[in-house]
Amino acid sequence: MEKNPWREQFPQLAGKDEAFLDSAASSLKPLSVIAAVDHYYHDLSVNIHRGMYASSYEATRLYEEARAKVAAFIHAKEEEVVFLRGGTAALNLVASSYGAAHLQPGDEVIVSQLEHHSSILPWQALAAKVGAKLVYVPLDPELRITVDNVRSVLTSKTKVVALTYVSNVMGYITPLAEIIALAHASGAIVVADAAQAVQHLSIDVKCLDVDFLAFSGHKMLGPTGIGVLYGKSALLAEMEPIEFGGEMIDEVNKDRSTWKEAPYKFEAGTMPIASAIGLGAAVDMLQSIGLDAIEDHVVRIRRYAFTQLKKVEGIVIYNPTADTGIIAFNIEGVHPHDAATFFAEQHVSLRAGHHCAQLAIKALGIEACLRASFYLYNTYADCDRLVAVAKEAVRFFKGVGF
Ligand SMILES: Cc1ncc(COP(=O)(O)O)c(C=O)c1O
């Protein structure tokens, strides 16, 4: 069996006879991340930015160090990195604060059918409130977002272009740099949903010139409960907080109060301190391995699985040309929930459903699908098992009358 140099770092896999193929939902967590979270709870367990004693200073140092690591990872300034509950909270903050202050009746927000619900619904809700309009980029025949198709819907009314960087259903990479240049030339800002990108692609927010970039910690080896909003300093500076409470204030008066500077004005109340510190450890691991090495592995593993799976009669694959580690597929005539249960019984963990991207599923003309997603700890043996169980599943479901 091939030796995967990273697998031993993931205790969730130890001693288990399982092909874990659901990393796009949430990645597994390495020992170093677990140790960082454990260190906080075991040795510190105190609040940050408040206590005037050694353990609080240390917790604050680790929390802010995590922010510095995330900032360096995406080539941002530390004050441009806001910690939030997750990618969803980050995208909601942009719509509820920046969006609410800038959108007028008749303005347009460009989105796509490939968006995760977290990247559409905040804009849909805001558009309904202010009388703005959502405009969908037409997708190409493969269901990709193209520069030309964004150009075709960009108008002087477009204020925001909110797009996924990597589709969580199709694994396509959006040509974001060209789209950002186009949007800026037309006076619009760009909000990128990088929840499926940041764990695969090296991102330099300055080169990209993206205005806002949102992602989750738990898909990039980090803990749950932590996500990041990157925003250009000037944009964060003009934005109002949407949550109010402890530690985000400058001065509180009876009638009117003032806020700290970004990022602190957006971090009200007690933050997920352990999760932020764990995210710092996750970034360390991604940096030390290198995203290029990780992506090289992911793409090779995915190609291997795809090449075998497409030969299985009765399997339909929706994203043969995916750019990263996702295979979206179905067993013809079989509901994906039934199929996923069969896979689970054979120790293959997959996702089944609409993947919080119902419009993408509708664009495919189906009701739901299976998704196998790969990350650094997956092996060729995992792929072999996926394919072997897919063959068994086709035989089994044919036998029960599909
Ligand atoms: C593309 C995309 N955007 C946003 C999210 C939301 O992230 P979270 O649930 O961590 O807030 C996800 C998670 O599945 C995602 O895949």
The ligand as an SDF file (V2000), in Angstrom:
LIG
                    3D

 16 16  0  0  0  0  0  0  0  0999 V2000
  -18.6100   27.1660   -1.0580 C   0  0  0  0  0  0  0  0  0  0  0  0
  -19.0450   27.2850    0.3640 C   0  0  0  0  0  0  0  0  0  0  0  0
  -19.3660   28.4910    0.8460 N   0  0  0  0  0  0  0  0  0  0  0  0
  -19.7430   28.6730    2.1170 C   0  0  0  0  0  0  0  0  0  0  0  0
  -19.8290   27.6120    2.9830 C   0  0  0  0  0  0  0  0  0  0  0  0
  -20.2900   27.8820    4.3840 C   0  0  0  0  0  0  0  0  0  0  0  0
  -19.3310   27.6050    5.2980 O   0  0  0  0  0  0  0  0  0  0  0  0
  -19.7080   27.3680    6.8470 P   0  0  0  0  0  0  0  0  0  0  0  0
  -20.8270   26.3840    6.8690 O   0  0  0  0  0  0  0  0  0  0  0  0
  -18.4580   26.8270    7.4020 O   0  0  0  0  0  0  0  0  0  0  0  0
  -20.0850   28.6620    7.4210 O   0  0  0  0  0  0  0  0  0  0  0  0
  -19.5180   26.3210    2.5250 C   0  0  0  0  0  0  0  0  0  0  0  0
  -19.6340   25.1490    3.4170 C   0  0  0  0  0  0  0  0  0  0  0  0
  -20.0650   24.1010    3.0210 O   0  0  0  0  0  0  0  0  0  0  0  0
  -19.1060   26.1690    1.1870 C   0  0  0  0  0  0  0  0  0  0  0  0
  -18.8010   24.9660    0.6870 O   0  0  0  0  0  0  0  0  0  0  0  0
  1  2  1  0
  2  3  1  0
  2 15  2  0
  3  4  2  0
  4  5  1  0
  5  6  1  0
  5 12  2  0
  6  7  1  0
  7  8  1  0
  8  9  2  0
  8 10  1  0
  8 11  1  0
 12 13  1  0
 12 15  1  0
 13 14  2  0
 15 16  1  0
M  END
$$$$
